[in-house]
Amino acid sequence: MTLTGTLVAACILTAGCGQDRNRLFNGNSLEGWTCEPAGQVSHWKVLDGAILSGENADEKPSILWTTASYRDFELELEYLALTDDYDSGVFLRGESHQVQIGISRSLQKDMTGCIYAPDDGQGAYPGSTDKVAEFHHPGEWNHLKVIVQGKRVQTFLNGELFVDYEGSTMQESGPLGLQLHGGVHMGIHFRNIILREIAE
């Protein structure tokens, strides 16, 4: 193989030359994350050098936020629910927009991969899909990808496009958050949390 061919192959294997892919969870500690409220940090633990685990046996809410803020990005992660009833998700640039993982408290149905954004004035879940039952696998590891550019949010669950939504109130930059909703005892594992910032 020529040198050029070798470089091309290396780019393919690393998902593209010039793309800055950041592993948000180092597998060893909660460095780069902060819990809100701080008193609930015991909800979040590091397991087996690879898993970020959240569980709220006290049924109190908490959000684990990145200490860094982001504008446009592609986020990928895997998650595994440990309980039958769970209401989690990924907040995007703050609390106004969230990608749901699990059972919505308000709707009492699985809204995984849908966009929770009541501030946009189009209902609680203005970005939704009817594909959840087909592509979501409760009790197994699932792969979630989220692409955020401007106010546009695209979600993919296990390789399937779920939602392509244009928000209206989303802030331009902010942290990412992993949620444990209050009012339900839940457990969930996250791993391979990788973010690639998208240049303007």
C-alpha positions in Angstrom: 0.0 0.0 0.0 1.2 3.5 -0.8 1.8 6.2 1.8 -1.3 8.0 0.6 -3.4 4.9 0.8 -2.2 4.2 4.3 -3.2 7.8 5.4 -6.6 7.4 3.8 -7.2 4.1 5.6 -6.1 5.6 8.9 -8.5 8.5 8.4 -11.4 6.0 7.9 -10.5 4.0 11.0 -10.4 7.2 13.1 -13.6 8.6 11.7 -11.9 11.3 9.8 -8.8 13.4 9.7 -9.0 16.8 11.3 -12.0 15.9 13.4 -11.4 16.6 17.1 -13.1 13.8 18.9 -13.2 14.3 22.7 -13.9 11.5 25.2 -16.0 13.4 27.7 -15.7 10.6 30.4 -12.2 9.4 31.2 -13.3 6.1 32.8 -11.5 6.9 36.1 -13.2 9.9 37.7 -15.9 12.6 37.3 -13.2 15.1 36.2 -14.8 17.5 33.7 -18.3 17.0 35.2 -20.2 18.7 38.0 -23.4 17.7 39.7 -26.5 19.8 40.3 -27.5 19.9 43.1 -24.0 19.3 44.5 -25.5 17.4 47.4 -26.7 14.6 45.0 -23.2 13.8 43.6 -23.5 10.4 45.3 -26.0 9.5 42.6 -23.1 9.3 40.1 -20.3 6.7 40.2 -17.5 5.3 38.1 -17.5 1.6 37.5 -15.0 -0.8 35.9 -12.9 1.9 34.4 -15.4 2.4 31.6 -18.9 3.1 32.9 -20.5 6.3 34.2 -23.3 5.0 36.4 -26.3 7.0 37.7 -28.8 5.8 40.3 -31.1 7.7 42.7 -32.4 5.3 45.3 -33.8 8.3 47.1 -35.8 9.3 44.0 -34.4 12.8 44.1 -33.4 14.5 40.9 -29.9 15.3 39.7 -28.1 16.4 36.6 -24.4 15.7 35.8 -23.2 18.7 33.7 -20.0 19.0 31.7 -17.9 21.8 33.1 -17.2 22.9 29.5 -19.7 24.5 27.1 -20.2 23.7 23.5 -21.8 25.3 20.4 -22.1 22.9 17.4 -21.3 19.3 17.9 -21.9 15.6 17.3 -22.3 13.6 20.4 -22.3 9.8 20.6 -22.8 7.6 23.7 -24.1 4.2 24.7 -26.5 3.6 27.6 -28.0 0.7 29.5 -31.1 1.1 31.7 -30.9 -1.0 34.9 -34.5 -0.5 36.0 -37.8 -1.0 34.1 -39.0 2.6 34.8 -36.5 5.3 34.1 -36.6 8.9 33.0 -33.3 10.2 31.9 -31.9 12.1 29.0 -29.2 14.4 27.6 -29.6 18.2 28.0 -28.2 20.2 25.1 -26.5 23.6 25.9 -28.5 23.9 29.1 -32.0 22.8 30.3 -34.2 24.2 27.5 -33.7 21.3 25.2 -33.2 17.6 26.0 -33.0 14.3 24.2 -35.2 12.0 26.2 -34.1 8.5 27.3 -36.8 6.4 28.7 -40.3 7.0 30.1 -41.6 10.5 30.1 -43.1 11.4 33.5 -45.7 13.7 31.9 -46.8 11.3 29.0 -46.1 8.0 30.8 -44.7 6.5 27.6 -41.3 5.8 26.2 -40.1 8.9 24.3 -36.5 7.9 23.8 -34.7 9.9 21.1 -37.4 12.6 21.1 -36.8 16.3 21.9 -38.2 17.7 25.1 -38.4 21.5 24.5 -41.5 23.0 26.1 -39.9 26.5 26.0 -40.4 26.4 22.2 -44.1 26.7 22.7 -45.0 23.7 20.5 -45.9 21.3 23.3 -43.6 19.3 25.6 -42.1 17.1 22.8 -42.1 19.2 19.6 -39.6 16.8 18.0 -41.0 13.2 18.2 -41.2 10.0 16.3 -43.2 6.8 16.1 -40.1 4.6 15.7 -39.4 4.2 19.4 -40.9 0.7 19.9 -39.2 -0.6 16.8 -35.6 0.6 17.5 -35.3 1.1 21.2 -34.0 -2.0 23.1 -34.8 -1.7 26.9 -32.5 -3.8 29.0 -29.7 -3.7 26.4 -26.9 -1.3 25.5 -28.3 1.3 23.0 -26.3 3.7 20.9 -27.5 7.4 20.8 -26.1 10.0 18.4 -27.1 13.7 18.6 -26.0 16.3 16.1 -26.5 20.0 17.0 -25.9 22.8 14.5 -27.3 26.2 15.3 -30.8 25.5 16.6 -31.2 22.3 14.5 -31.1 19.0 16.5 -30.9 15.6 14.8 -31.2 12.4 16.9 -30.3 8.8 15.8 -31.0 5.7 17.9 -29.1 2.5 17.1 -28.3 3.9 13.6 -31.8 5.1 12.7 -32.7 8.7 12.2 -35.3 9.6 14.8 -35.8 13.4 14.9 -34.7 16.3 12.8 -36.0 19.4 14.7 -35.4 23.1 14.4 -35.7 24.8 17.8 -36.5 28.4 18.5 -35.3 29.2 22.1 -32.1 27.1 22.2 -29.1 29.1 23.5 -26.0 29.4 21.3 -23.6 27.7 23.7 -23.8 25.7 26.9 -22.9 22.6 28.8 -24.3 19.0 28.2 -26.1 17.3 31.0 -27.1 13.7 32.0 -30.3 13.6 33.9 -31.8 11.5 36.7 -35.4 12.6 36.9 -37.0 13.0 40.4 -39.9 10.9 41.6 -38.7 7.6 40.4 -36.0 5.2 41.5 -33.9 4.6 38.4 -30.5 3.3 37.4 -28.7 3.8 34.2 -25.2 3.2 32.8 -23.4 5.4 30.2 -20.2 4.6 28.4 -18.2 5.7 25.3 -19.3 9.3 25.6 -17.6 11.0 22.7 -18.1 14.5 21.4 -16.8 16.0 18.1 -17.1 19.8 17.8 -18.2 21.0 14.4 -16.4 24.0 13.0 -18.6 26.9 11.9 
